[in-house]
Amino acid sequence: MSSSDATRGLRFYNKVAIVTGGCRGIGRGCVDVLAEHGGKIAVLDLDDEVGASFASVNTPGEIFYVHCNMTKEEEIKNAIELVVKKYGQLDCLVNNVGTHPGSKTIDELTVQSFRDFLNLNLVSNFTASKYALPYLRKSKGNIVNITSISAHSGTGLASSYCATKGGCLSLTKALAIDEAKHGVRVNCISPGCIDTPLMRSVEKASGNEMTEERLNFIGSLHTLNRVGQPREIGKACLFLAVDATFTTGEELMCTGGCELI
């Protein structure tokens, strides 16, 4: 088999991407899909145990783990420089890292907790974009931000989460305008309910055990009558990174149609 035969159909072949928070959940779905399409994928995360396991993943591409606290500016800057030094280029930044405080009224949230959520869910996106863009401009690359259906529709008992994701959506649109002159596209994906460890932990913290019945109920809130899987967001990420060459400043709704109900 020739090398061209081996790489045929690999849509991200020899491209380099950074995925923040890529050890599990939606981030892992993006990592797996991009690597399966031949990409060299750097995962910026804090889970060293999962990070070490990437070396043994059998994939057409490559997965490279970098221990990085996404609330620390210097660590983000150094991690991005390390990736570029290793691979010589950067083609895509996937700003995925984030968390959810669970169902809480504003009275139950402290001002400091809100600042902490802003720092992880939104400021990290700004910081990573700031330090990645000099390299993305050289490659005419792109940024994919992972936001949420909550970015524009709102969700009860999640004021701090909605605020951070709404900020991410606005950041996407504003950066798309600024970076167009450099040939850099900036888009975002707004998922609905995706079956991730974070979704399950939020459900548990709210007093809901993730039984099959509960999962089916959550699925029933979507037009497609099911929850999504992380790899489905990964496929959407691949589309935006590779195929959507005349698309920028857009929000791709990967919600299973939950906003239609």
BALOBA-1460 file (C-alpha; in Angstrom, 3 decimals):
// residues 261
<rec num="1" residu="m" x="0.000" y="0.000" z="0.000"/>
<rec num="2" residu="s" x="1.421" y="3.390" z="-0.976"/>
<rec num="3" residu="s" x="1.572" y="6.288" z="1.457"/>
<rec num="4" residu="s" x="-1.086" y="8.084" z="-0.574"/>
<rec num="5" residu="d" x="-3.399" y="5.073" z="-0.230"/>
<rec num="6" residu="a" x="-2.820" y="4.985" z="3.521"/>
<rec num="7" residu="t" x="-3.705" y="8.642" z="3.962"/>
<rec num="8" residu="r" x="-6.661" y="8.757" z="1.574"/>
<rec num="9" residu="g" x="-9.771" y="9.826" z="3.443"/>
<rec num="10" residu="l" x="-7.824" y="11.306" z="6.361"/>
<rec num="11" residu="r" x="-9.295" y="14.793" z="6.376"/>
<rec num="12" residu="f" x="-6.974" y="16.217" z="9.031"/>
<rec num="13" residu="y" x="-3.783" y="14.510" z="7.832"/>
<rec num="14" residu="n" x="-0.578" y="16.228" z="8.978"/>
<rec num="15" residu="k" x="-2.539" y="19.085" z="10.530"/>
<rec num="16" residu="v" x="-1.864" y="20.165" z="14.103"/>
<rec num="17" residu="a" x="-4.568" y="21.002" z="16.619"/>
<rec num="18" residu="i" x="-4.683" y="21.939" z="20.279"/>
<rec num="19" residu="v" x="-7.712" y="20.747" z="22.259"/>
<rec num="20" residu="t" x="-8.111" y="22.184" z="25.745"/>
<rec num="21" residu="g" x="-9.702" y="19.942" z="28.347"/>
<rec num="22" residu="g" x="-9.319" y="17.015" z="25.971"/>
<rec num="23" residu="c" x="-8.975" y="14.117" z="28.412"/>
<rec num="24" residu="r" x="-12.671" y="13.337" z="28.672"/>
<rec num="25" residu="g" x="-16.139" y="14.259" z="27.517"/>
<rec num="26" residu="i" x="-16.634" y="16.491" z="24.492"/>
<rec num="27" residu="g" x="-12.940" y="17.356" z="24.402"/>
<rec num="28" residu="r" x="-12.013" y="13.683" z="24.162"/>
<rec num="29" residu="g" x="-14.537" y="13.238" z="21.370"/>
<rec num="30" residu="c" x="-12.826" y="16.032" z="19.422"/>
<rec num="31" residu="v" x="-9.364" y="14.591" z="20.115"/>
<rec num="32" residu="d" x="-10.314" y="11.102" z="18.957"/>
<rec num="33" residu="v" x="-12.009" y="12.208" z="15.734"/>
<rec num="34" residu="l" x="-9.236" y="14.633" z="14.719"/>
<rec num="35" residu="a" x="-6.532" y="12.046" z="15.449"/>
<rec num="36" residu="e" x="-8.436" y="9.348" z="13.564"/>
<rec num="37" residu="h" x="-8.270" y="11.639" z="10.555"/>
<rec num="38" residu="g" x="-4.492" y="11.857" z="10.730"/>
<rec num="39" residu="g" x="-4.029" y="14.924" z="12.882"/>
<rec num="40" residu="k" x="-1.340" y="15.626" z="15.434"/>
<rec num="41" residu="i" x="-3.402" y="16.575" z="18.456"/>
<rec num="42" residu="a" x="-2.042" y="18.256" z="21.571"/>
<rec num="43" residu="v" x="-4.254" y="17.835" z="24.636"/>
<rec num="44" residu="l" x="-3.964" y="20.557" z="27.272"/>
<rec num="45" residu="d" x="-5.382" y="19.211" z="30.519"/>
<rec num="46" residu="l" x="-4.619" y="18.347" z="34.138"/>
<rec num="47" residu="d" x="-5.440" y="14.624" z="34.164"/>
<rec num="48" residu="d" x="-1.940" y="13.151" z="33.979"/>
<rec num="49" residu="e" x="-3.195" y="9.565" z="34.274"/>
<rec num="50" residu="v" x="-5.380" y="9.858" z="31.188"/>
<rec num="51" residu="g" x="-2.701" y="11.966" z="29.551"/>
<rec num="52" residu="a" x="-0.151" y="9.181" z="29.914"/>
<rec num="53" residu="s" x="-2.534" y="6.730" z="28.247"/>
<rec num="54" residu="f" x="-2.588" y="8.723" z="25.005"/>
<rec num="55" residu="a" x="0.844" y="7.385" z="24.085"/>
<rec num="56" residu="s" x="-0.623" y="3.913" z="23.599"/>
<rec num="57" residu="v" x="-3.685" y="4.963" z="21.569"/>
<rec num="58" residu="n" x="-3.638" y="3.314" z="18.146"/>
<rec num="59" residu="t" x="-4.611" y="6.027" z="15.683"/>
<rec num="60" residu="p" x="-3.576" y="7.226" z="12.216"/>
<rec num="61" residu="g" x="-2.576" y="10.509" z="13.810"/>
<rec num="62" residu="e" x="-0.803" y="11.319" z="17.052"/>
<rec num="63" residu="i" x="-1.959" y="12.496" z="20.472"/>
<rec num="64" residu="f" x="0.431" y="14.534" z="22.591"/>
<rec num="65" residu="y" x="-0.437" y="15.391" z="26.197"/>
<rec num="66" residu="v" x="0.638" y="18.635" z="27.861"/>
<rec num="67" residu="h" x="-0.047" y="19.211" z="31.548"/>
<rec num="68" residu="c" x="-1.598" y="22.671" z="31.632"/>
<rec num="69" residu="n" x="-3.751" y="24.566" z="34.091"/>
<rec num="70" residu="m" x="-6.072" y="26.521" z="31.817"/>
<rec num="71" residu="t" x="-6.589" y="29.215" z="34.447"/>
<rec num="72" residu="k" x="-2.886" y="30.129" z="34.390"/>
<rec num="73" residu="e" x="-1.808" y="32.507" z="31.623"/>
<rec num="74" residu="e" x="1.859" y="31.575" z="31.681"/>
<rec num="75" residu="e" x="1.115" y="27.847" z="31.535"/>
<rec num="76" residu="i" x="-1.162" y="28.344" z="28.524"/>
<rec num="77" residu="k" x="1.434" y="30.462" z="26.738"/>
<rec num="78" residu="n" x="4.204" y="27.949" z="27.436"/>
<rec num="79" residu="a" x="2.058" y="24.977" z="26.384"/>
<rec num="80" residu="i" x="1.188" y="26.538" z="23.037"/>
<rec num="81" residu="e" x="4.835" y="27.402" z="22.401"/>
<rec num="82" residu="l" x="5.808" y="23.820" z="23.278"/>
<rec num="83" residu="v" x="3.325" y="22.398" z="20.773"/>
<rec num="84" residu="v" x="4.528" y="24.689" z="17.993"/>
<rec num="85" residu="k" x="8.152" y="23.892" z="18.791"/>
<rec num="86" residu="k" x="7.379" y="20.164" z="18.594"/>
<rec num="87" residu="y" x="5.349" y="20.203" z="15.379"/>
<rec num="88" residu="g" x="6.440" y="23.422" z="13.669"/>
<rec num="89" residu="q" x="2.912" y="24.663" z="13.044"/>
<rec num="90" residu="l" x="-0.586" y="25.091" z="14.443"/>
<rec num="91" residu="d" x="-3.708" y="24.707" z="12.298"/>
<rec num="92" residu="c" x="-6.589" y="24.606" z="14.768"/>
<rec num="93" residu="l" x="-7.363" y="25.573" z="18.358"/>
<rec num="94" residu="v" x="-10.347" y="23.887" z="20.006"/>
<rec num="95" residu="n" x="-11.339" y="25.831" z="23.108"/>
<rec num="96" residu="n" x="-13.275" y="23.166" z="24.967"/>
<rec num="97" residu="v" x="-12.228" y="23.343" z="28.622"/>
<rec num="98" residu="g" x="-14.982" y="24.261" z="31.047"/>
<rec num="99" residu="t" x="-17.183" y="23.119" z="33.880"/>
<rec num="100" residu="h" x="-20.673" y="23.548" z="35.301"/>
<rec num="101" residu="p" x="-21.563" y="24.557" z="38.871"/>
<rec num="102" residu="g" x="-24.710" y="22.433" z="38.975"/>
<rec num="103" residu="s" x="-28.207" y="23.727" z="39.584"/>
<rec num="104" residu="k" x="-27.923" y="26.775" z="41.840"/>
<rec num="105" residu="t" x="-29.807" y="30.010" z="42.339"/>
<rec num="106" residu="i" x="-27.842" y="33.253" z="42.357"/>
<rec num="107" residu="d" x="-28.308" y="33.281" z="46.146"/>
<rec num="108" residu="e" x="-26.395" y="29.997" z="46.381"/>
<rec num="109" residu="l" x="-23.507" y="31.236" z="44.240"/>
<rec num="110" residu="t" x="-20.748" y="33.410" z="45.612"/>
<rec num="111" residu="v" x="-19.216" y="36.270" z="43.679"/>
<rec num="112" residu="q" x="-15.866" y="34.469" z="43.853"/>
<rec num="113" residu="s" x="-17.350" y="31.291" z="42.403"/>
<rec num="114" residu="f" x="-18.688" y="33.343" z="39.501"/>
<rec num="115" residu="r" x="-15.221" y="34.805" z="38.942"/>
<rec num="116" residu="d" x="-13.770" y="31.285" z="39.008"/>
<rec num="117" residu="f" x="-16.257" y="30.061" z="36.382"/>
<rec num="118" residu="l" x="-15.512" y="33.064" z="34.197"/>
<rec num="119" residu="n" x="-11.808" y="32.344" z="34.479"/>
<rec num="120" residu="l" x="-12.085" y="28.706" z="33.417"/>
<rec num="121" residu="n" x="-15.014" y="28.815" z="30.991"/>
<rec num="122" residu="l" x="-14.333" y="32.134" z="29.240"/>
<rec num="123" residu="v" x="-11.025" y="33.787" z="30.105"/>
<rec num="124" residu="s" x="-9.193" y="30.572" z="29.185"/>
<rec num="125" residu="n" x="-10.688" y="30.835" z="25.680"/>
<rec num="126" residu="f" x="-9.471" y="34.406" z="25.341"/>
<rec num="127" residu="t" x="-6.022" y="33.518" z="26.660"/>
<rec num="128" residu="a" x="-5.520" y="30.452" z="24.482"/>
<rec num="129" residu="s" x="-6.773" y="32.342" z="21.437"/>
<rec num="130" residu="k" x="-4.457" y="35.261" z="22.149"/>
<rec num="131" residu="y" x="-1.342" y="33.076" z="22.255"/>
<rec num="132" residu="a" x="-2.401" y="30.705" z="19.462"/>
<rec num="133" residu="l" x="-3.390" y="33.344" z="16.921"/>
<rec num="134" residu="p" x="0.143" y="34.383" z="15.858"/>
<rec num="135" residu="y" x="0.657" y="30.785" z="14.682"/>
<rec num="136" residu="l" x="-2.860" y="30.342" z="13.281"/>
<rec num="137" residu="r" x="-2.370" y="33.450" z="11.137"/>
<rec num="138" residu="k" x="0.689" y="31.859" z="9.561"/>
<rec num="139" residu="s" x="-1.185" y="28.647" z="8.704"/>
<rec num="140" residu="k" x="-4.488" y="30.385" z="7.818"/>
<rec num="141" residu="g" x="-5.943" y="28.124" z="10.475"/>
<rec num="142" residu="n" x="-9.046" y="28.347" z="12.598"/>
<rec num="143" residu="i" x="-10.532" y="28.342" z="16.082"/>
<rec num="144" residu="v" x="-13.459" y="26.192" z="17.216"/>
<rec num="145" residu="n" x="-15.011" y="27.232" z="20.518"/>
<rec num="146" residu="i" x="-17.275" y="24.831" z="22.399"/>
<rec num="147" residu="t" x="-20.152" y="26.843" z="23.805"/>
<rec num="148" residu="s" x="-23.628" y="25.535" z="24.730"/>
<rec num="149" residu="i" x="-27.293" y="25.790" z="23.879"/>
<rec num="150" residu="s" x="-27.332" y="27.784" z="27.123"/>
<rec num="151" residu="a" x="-25.251" y="30.486" z="25.433"/>
<rec num="152" residu="h" x="-28.334" y="32.106" z="23.940"/>
<rec num="153" residu="s" x="-31.454" y="30.287" z="25.152"/>
<rec num="154" residu="g" x="-30.744" y="30.450" z="28.867"/>
<rec num="155" residu="t" x="-31.176" y="27.669" z="31.408"/>
<rec num="156" residu="g" x="-32.823" y="27.845" z="34.817"/>
<rec num="157" residu="l" x="-30.609" y="27.605" z="37.909"/>
<rec num="158" residu="a" x="-27.466" y="28.135" z="35.801"/>
<rec num="159" residu="s" x="-26.927" y="31.889" z="35.653"/>
<rec num="160" residu="s" x="-23.131" y="31.766" z="35.964"/>
<rec num="161" residu="y" x="-22.797" y="28.958" z="33.403"/>
<rec num="162" residu="c" x="-25.054" y="30.732" z="30.889"/>
<rec num="163" residu="a" x="-23.104" y="33.961" z="31.331"/>
<rec num="164" residu="t" x="-19.782" y="32.287" z="30.599"/>
<rec num="165" residu="k" x="-21.088" y="30.438" z="27.546"/>
<rec num="166" residu="g" x="-22.844" y="33.541" z="26.242"/>
<rec num="167" residu="g" x="-19.526" y="35.351" z="26.526"/>
<rec num="168" residu="c" x="-17.871" y="32.581" z="24.530"/>
<rec num="169" residu="l" x="-20.435" y="32.968" z="21.760"/>
<rec num="170" residu="s" x="-19.876" y="36.728" z="21.600"/>
<rec num="171" residu="l" x="-16.102" y="36.269" z="21.665"/>
<rec num="172" residu="t" x="-16.425" y="33.921" z="18.689"/>
<rec num="173" residu="k" x="-18.284" y="36.468" z="16.583"/>
<rec num="174" residu="a" x="-16.040" y="39.396" z="17.514"/>
<rec num="175" residu="l" x="-12.796" y="37.485" z="16.880"/>
<rec num="176" residu="a" x="-14.160" y="36.266" z="13.534"/>
<rec num="177" residu="i" x="-14.433" y="39.883" z="12.410"/>
<rec num="178" residu="d" x="-10.960" y="40.829" z="13.625"/>
<rec num="179" residu="e" x="-9.167" y="37.779" z="12.270"/>
<rec num="180" residu="a" x="-10.788" y="37.644" z="8.819"/>
<rec num="181" residu="k" x="-8.066" y="39.899" z="7.420"/>
<rec num="182" residu="h" x="-5.521" y="37.251" z="8.448"/>
<rec num="183" residu="g" x="-7.472" y="34.416" z="6.832"/>
<rec num="184" residu="v" x="-8.302" y="32.865" z="10.208"/>
<rec num="185" residu="r" x="-11.815" y="31.520" z="10.701"/>
<rec num="186" residu="v" x="-13.446" y="31.499" z="14.154"/>
<rec num="187" residu="n" x="-16.582" y="29.431" z="14.773"/>
<rec num="188" residu="c" x="-18.285" y="27.701" z="17.677"/>
<rec num="189" residu="i" x="-20.352" y="24.632" z="18.430"/>
<rec num="190" residu="s" x="-23.302" y="24.820" z="20.814"/>
<rec num="191" residu="p" x="-24.128" y="21.307" z="22.058"/>
<rec num="192" residu="g" x="-27.342" y="20.229" z="23.683"/>
<rec num="193" residu="c" x="-27.183" y="17.474" z="26.297"/>
<rec num="194" residu="i" x="-24.180" y="15.257" z="25.610"/>
<rec num="195" residu="d" x="-23.564" y="12.083" z="27.623"/>
<rec num="196" residu="t" x="-20.330" y="13.073" z="29.346"/>
<rec num="197" residu="p" x="-18.889" y="12.601" z="32.837"/>
<rec num="198" residu="l" x="-19.643" y="16.288" z="33.468"/>
<rec num="199" residu="m" x="-23.314" y="15.913" z="32.542"/>
<rec num="200" residu="r" x="-23.605" y="12.882" z="34.782"/>
<rec num="201" residu="s" x="-21.878" y="14.602" z="37.695"/>
<rec num="202" residu="v" x="-24.134" y="17.661" z="37.381"/>
<rec num="203" residu="e" x="-27.172" y="15.384" z="37.351"/>
<rec num="204" residu="k" x="-25.916" y="13.529" z="40.427"/>
<rec num="205" residu="a" x="-25.200" y="16.793" z="42.272"/>
<rec num="206" residu="s" x="-28.775" y="17.806" z="41.531"/>
<rec num="207" residu="g" x="-30.031" y="14.597" z="43.134"/>
<rec num="208" residu="n" x="-30.688" y="12.691" z="39.922"/>
<rec num="209" residu="e" x="-29.141" y="9.264" z="39.486"/>
<rec num="210" residu="m" x="-28.326" y="8.632" z="35.826"/>
<rec num="211" residu="t" x="-30.558" y="5.628" z="35.367"/>
<rec num="212" residu="e" x="-31.708" y="4.480" z="31.928"/>
<rec num="213" residu="e" x="-35.051" y="6.056" z="32.699"/>
<rec num="214" residu="r" x="-33.429" y="9.409" z="33.526"/>
<rec num="215" residu="l" x="-31.274" y="9.283" z="30.384"/>
<rec num="216" residu="n" x="-34.356" y="8.568" z="28.283"/>
<rec num="217" residu="f" x="-36.181" y="11.486" z="29.892"/>
<rec num="218" residu="i" x="-33.327" y="13.877" z="29.080"/>
<rec num="219" residu="g" x="-33.299" y="12.486" z="25.560"/>
<rec num="220" residu="s" x="-37.023" y="13.165" z="25.231"/>
<rec num="221" residu="l" x="-36.296" y="16.887" z="25.603"/>
<rec num="222" residu="h" x="-34.589" y="16.766" z="22.207"/>
<rec num="223" residu="t" x="-36.318" y="16.523" z="18.830"/>
<rec num="224" residu="l" x="-34.106" y="13.528" z="17.981"/>
<rec num="225" residu="n" x="-35.345" y="11.910" z="21.227"/>
<rec num="226" residu="r" x="-31.897" y="11.068" z="22.599"/>
<rec num="227" residu="v" x="-28.850" y="12.683" z="24.154"/>
<rec num="228" residu="g" x="-25.740" y="13.211" z="22.038"/>
<rec num="229" residu="q" x="-22.375" y="11.481" z="22.213"/>
<rec num="230" residu="p" x="-18.981" y="13.228" z="22.479"/>
<rec num="231" residu="r" x="-17.830" y="11.883" z="19.111"/>
<rec num="232" residu="e" x="-20.764" y="13.608" z="17.441"/>
<rec num="233" residu="i" x="-19.391" y="16.942" z="18.596"/>
<rec num="234" residu="g" x="-15.965" y="15.755" z="17.430"/>
<rec num="235" residu="k" x="-17.381" y="15.211" z="13.929"/>
<rec num="236" residu="a" x="-18.853" y="18.709" z="13.960"/>
<rec num="237" residu="c" x="-15.464" y="20.040" z="15.047"/>
<rec num="238" residu="l" x="-13.781" y="18.246" z="12.139"/>
<rec num="239" residu="f" x="-16.303" y="19.775" z="9.728"/>
<rec num="240" residu="l" x="-15.637" y="23.305" z="10.977"/>
<rec num="241" residu="a" x="-11.879" y="22.774" z="11.034"/>
<rec num="242" residu="v" x="-11.616" y="21.271" z="7.553"/>
<rec num="243" residu="d" x="-14.667" y="21.657" z="5.349"/>
<rec num="244" residu="a" x="-16.362" y="24.911" z="6.368"/>
<rec num="245" residu="t" x="-13.850" y="27.057" z="4.465"/>
<rec num="246" residu="f" x="-16.350" y="29.881" z="3.765"/>
<rec num="247" residu="t" x="-17.805" y="29.909" z="7.275"/>
<rec num="248" residu="t" x="-16.732" y="32.205" z="10.095"/>
<rec num="249" residu="g" x="-18.404" y="33.766" z="13.118"/>
<rec num="250" residu="e" x="-21.053" y="31.055" z="13.081"/>
<rec num="251" residu="e" x="-22.657" y="28.938" z="15.798"/>
<rec num="252" residu="l" x="-23.206" y="25.319" z="14.786"/>
<rec num="253" residu="m" x="-26.168" y="24.013" z="16.776"/>
<rec num="254" residu="c" x="-25.468" y="20.401" z="17.746"/>
<rec num="255" residu="t" x="-28.470" y="20.170" z="20.011"/>
<rec num="256" residu="g" x="-30.540" y="17.306" z="18.688"/>
<rec num="257" residu="g" x="-33.137" y="19.963" z="17.991"/>
<rec num="258" residu="c" x="-33.884" y="20.656" z="21.673"/>
<rec num="259" residu="e" x="-34.476" y="24.337" z="20.937"/>
<rec num="260" residu="l" x="-37.266" y="23.379" z="18.530"/>
<rec num="261" residu="i" x="-39.462" y="21.762" z="21.162"/>
